[in-house]
Amino acid sequence: MKILLTGGAGFIGSWVGERMVDLGHEVVCIDNFNEFYEPEIKRANLRSALSGPRFALCEGDITDRKLLDDVFAEVQFDAIVHLAAWAGVRPSIEHPEIYEEVNVGGTLNLLQRARYNRVPRFVFASSSSVYGGRTDPPFSEDDVVARPVSPYAATKLAGEVLCHTYHHLFDISVTCLRYFTVYGPRQRPEMAIHKFARLMHQGRPVPLFGDGTSSRDYTFIDDIVDGTVRAFERCEGYEVINLGESRTTTLVELVRTVGAALGVEPEIEWLPDQPGDVPITFADVSKAREKLGYAPSTPVEIGVQRFVEWYLSGPGIKDRAKRR
């Protein structure tokens, strides 16, 4: 199949693109290499994929309608896997306009082109943040999600609603994947596990917001890629599906796990709660198991060890040197 992959140079997207190529698909990646974090990190993510003939890169933005029209004029796509977005809860509170422009407007642009170019499949990367500040886990796709607590979460929920609208009106098969706290090699530098590892390795204190009891369903990248590819292969009708590990780890436990993998004793700097943070995320993945055959298999202790091995092997050290 011919696949348009948005955000394909990012943490999750680069791994998904490689897997799609390995499966024999032809992938056109759109990424704008913005400066949310260092563009050269994302370029490095693509080196393997770009070495083969079935992966092509288009540098550009999903808010650029002319660029999208040009891409769709050249290729008749069989599917769109839409991972591009401005990420992060806290930055979205400071700069909500860019989140609305990219995460909502960009998604609408792609749905419009799926409509007019008769692209039959559309996979949308949503987020566990749509569940808001709930404290009654596990979180199921059937739960009401009407109260997001950050602009980022609101834009992801808006994307799901747009996807349903286009499925209903134009018979596009859409699967919305609610990712739960993804981590692993190539993780963005500002994300918790990467940030904690970098600070501990530098001998610096780790900032923890709140009392350390907030917990997340940390999900290893291999499991997310497997679930995403399975969703793409089985995309039919309209579905919302959780992809998580279906297990929670508190913030304090996570810091200790990273420290153990590095062989250091963490020093913690306690800070107040941050606006937009939620107390817990915990995925009910029974629907993913039933419909996708999804079977997450990497517990956080193993996944963190694998991340630390990657970090110490070179890419993470290079990033560490830049941030001294």
Long-range contacts (C-beta under 8 A, 24 or more apart in sequence): 1-25, 1-26, 1-78, 1-79, 2-26, 2-28, 2-75, 2-76, 2-77, 2-78, 2-79, 3-27, 3-28, 3-77, 3-78, 3-79, 3-80, 3-81, 3-232, 4-28, 4-30, 4-71, 4-75, 4-77, 4-79, 4-80, 4-81, 4-110, 4-119, 5-29, 5-30, 5-81, 5-83, 6-30, 6-31, 6-62, 6-80, 6-81, 6-82, 6-83, 6-84, 6-106, 6-110, 7-31, 7-82, 7-83, 7-84, 7-85, 7-125, 8-46, 8-49, 8-57, 8-83, 9-33, 9-42, 9-43, 9-45, 9-46, 9-57, 10-42, 10-45, 10-83, 10-84, 10-188, 11-45, 11-182, 11-184, 11-186, 11-187, 11-188, 11-221, 12-83, 12-125, 12-179, 12-182, 12-221, 12-224, 12-225, 12-228, 13-83, 13-84, 14-42, 14-45, 14-46, 14-49, 14-186, 15-186, 15-221, 15-222, 15-224, 15-225, 16-81, 16-83, 16-225, 16-228, 16-229, 17-46, 17-49, 17-55, 18-48, 18-49, 19-225, 19-229, 20-81, 20-229, 20-232, 21-49, 21-52, 21-54, 21-55, 23-229, 24-54, 25-54, 26-54, 26-55, 26-56, 27-54, 27-55, 27-56, 28-56, 28-57, 28-58, 28-71, 28-75, 28-77, 29-55, 29-56, 29-57, 29-58, 30-58, 30-60, 30-62, 30-67, 30-68, 30-71, 30-84, 31-57, 31-58, 31-59, 31-84, 32-59, 32-60, 32-61, 32-62, 32-84, 33-59, 36-86, 36-87, 36-88, 36-91, 36-188, 37-188, 37-189, 37-190, 38-189, 38-319, 38-322, 41-189, 41-315, 41-319, 44-315, 45-186, 61-102, 61-106, 62-102, 62-106, 62-107, 62-109, 62-110, 63-101, 63-102, 63-105, 63-106, 63-109, 65-109, 68-109, 68-110, 68-113, 69-113, 72-113, 72-117, 76-117, 77-117, 77-119, 78-119, 78-120, 78-121, 79-119, 79-120, 79-121, 79-122, 79-123, 79-232, 79-235, 80-110, 80-114, 80-119, 80-121, 80-122, 80-123, 81-123, 81-228, 81-232, 82-107, 82-110, 82-122, 82-123, 82-124, 82-125, 83-125, 85-125, 85-155, 85-156, 86-152, 87-152, 87-188, 88-152, 88-190, 89-129, 89-150, 89-152, 89-153, 89-276, 89-277, 90-150, 90-274, 90-275, 90-276, 91-152, 92-150, 92-151, 92-152, 92-155, 92-276, 93-150, 93-151, 93-275, 93-276, 96-151, 99-151, 99-152, 99-155, 100-151, 100-155, 103-152, 103-155, 103-156, 103-158, 103-159, 104-155, 104-158, 104-159, 104-162, 107-158, 107-159, 107-162, 107-163, 108-162, 111-162, 111-163, 111-166, 111-172, 114-166, 114-170, 114-172, 115-166, 115-170, 115-172, 119-172, 120-172, 120-173, 121-172, 121-173, 121-174, 121-232, 121-235, 122-163, 122-166, 122-172, 122-173, 122-174, 122-175, 122-235, 123-174, 123-175, 123-177, 123-228, 123-231, 123-232, 123-235, 124-159, 124-160, 124-163, 124-174, 124-175, 124-176, 124-177, 125-177, 125-179, 125-228, 126-156, 126-157, 126-159, 126-160, 126-176, 126-177, 126-178, 126-179, 126-240, 127-152, 127-153, 127-156, 127-178, 127-179, 128-178, 128-179, 128-180, 128-181, 128-217, 128-242, 128-244, 128-281, 128-283, 129-153, 129-156, 129-278, 130-156, 130-157, 130-160, 130-178, 131-178, 131-278, 131-281, 132-278, 133-278, 133-279, 134-278, 134-280, 135-279, 135-280, 137-248, 137-280, 137-281, 137-282, 138-246, 138-282, 138-283, 138-284, 139-242, 139-281, 139-282, 139-283, 139-284, 140-242, 140-284, 140-286, 140-287, 141-178, 141-240, 141-241, 141-242, 141-284, 141-287, 149-276, 149-278, 150-275, 150-276, 152-276, 153-276, 160-240, 163-238, 164-238, 167-237, 167-238, 168-238, 173-235, 173-236, 173-237, 173-238, 174-235, 174-238, 174-239, 175-231, 175-232, 175-234, 175-235, 175-238, 175-239, 175-240, 175-241, 176-239, 176-240, 176-241, 177-227, 177-228, 177-231, 177-241, 177-242, 177-243, 178-240, 178-241, 178-242, 178-243, 178-283, 179-219, 179-224, 179-243, 179-244, 180-216, 180-217, 180-218, 180-219, 180-242, 180-243, 180-244, 180-245, 180-281, 180-282, 180-283, 181-216, 181-217, 181-218, 181-219, 181-244, 181-281, 182-219, 182-220, 182-221, 182-224, 183-218, 183-219, 183-220, 183-221, 183-303, 183-304, 183-307, 184-220, 184-221, 184-222, 184-303, 184-306, 184-307, 184-310, 185-221, 185-306, 185-307, 185-310, 185-315, 186-221, 186-310, 186-315, 187-221, 187-307, 189-319, 189-323, 192-251, 192-254, 193-218, 193-254, 193-258, 193-304, 193-307, 194-307, 194-311, 194-316, 194-319, 196-254, 196-255, 196-258, 196-266, 197-258, 197-261, 197-262, 197-307, 197-308, 197-311, 197-316, 198-311, 198-316, 198-319, 198-320, 198-323, 200-258, 200-259, 200-262, 200-264, 200-266, 201-262, 201-264, 201-311, 201-312, 201-320, 202-320, 202-324, 203-264, 204-267, 205-267, 205-268, 205-269, 206-255, 206-266, 206-267, 206-268, 206-269, 207-268, 207-269, 207-271, 208-251, 208-252, 208-255, 208-268, 208-269, 208-270, 208-271, 209-271, 209-272, 209-273, 209-274, 209-277, 210-251, 210-271, 210-272, 210-273, 210-274, 210-277, 211-270, 212-250, 212-251, 212-252, 212-255, 212-268, 212-270, 213-250, 213-251, 213-252, 213-279, 214-250, 214-251, 214-277, 214-278, 214-279, 214-280, 215-248, 215-249, 215-250, 215-251, 215-279, 215-280, 215-281, 215-282, 216-248, 216-249, 216-251, 216-254, 216-280, 216-281, 217-244, 217-245, 217-246, 217-247, 217-248, 217-281, 217-282, 217-283, 218-245, 218-249, 218-254, 218-300, 218-303, 219-243, 219-244, 219-245, 219-283, 219-296, 220-245, 220-296, 220-298, 220-300, 220-302, 220-303, 220-306, 222-297, 222-298, 223-294, 223-296, 223-297, 223-298, 226-294, 227-288, 227-292, 227-294, 227-296, 230-292, 230-293, 230-294, 231-292, 234-291, 234-292, 239-287, 239-291, 241-287, 241-288, 241-291, 241-292, 242-283, 242-284, 242-285, 242-287, 242-288, 243-283, 243-285, 243-288, 243-294, 244-281, 244-282, 244-283, 244-285, 244-296, 245-283, 245-296, 245-298, 245-299, 245-300, 246-282, 246-283, 246-284, 246-285, 246-296, 247-282, 247-299, 247-300, 248-280, 248-281, 248-282, 249-300, 254-300, 254-304, 257-300, 257-301, 257-304, 258-304, 258-308, 261-304, 261-305, 261-307, 261-308, 262-308
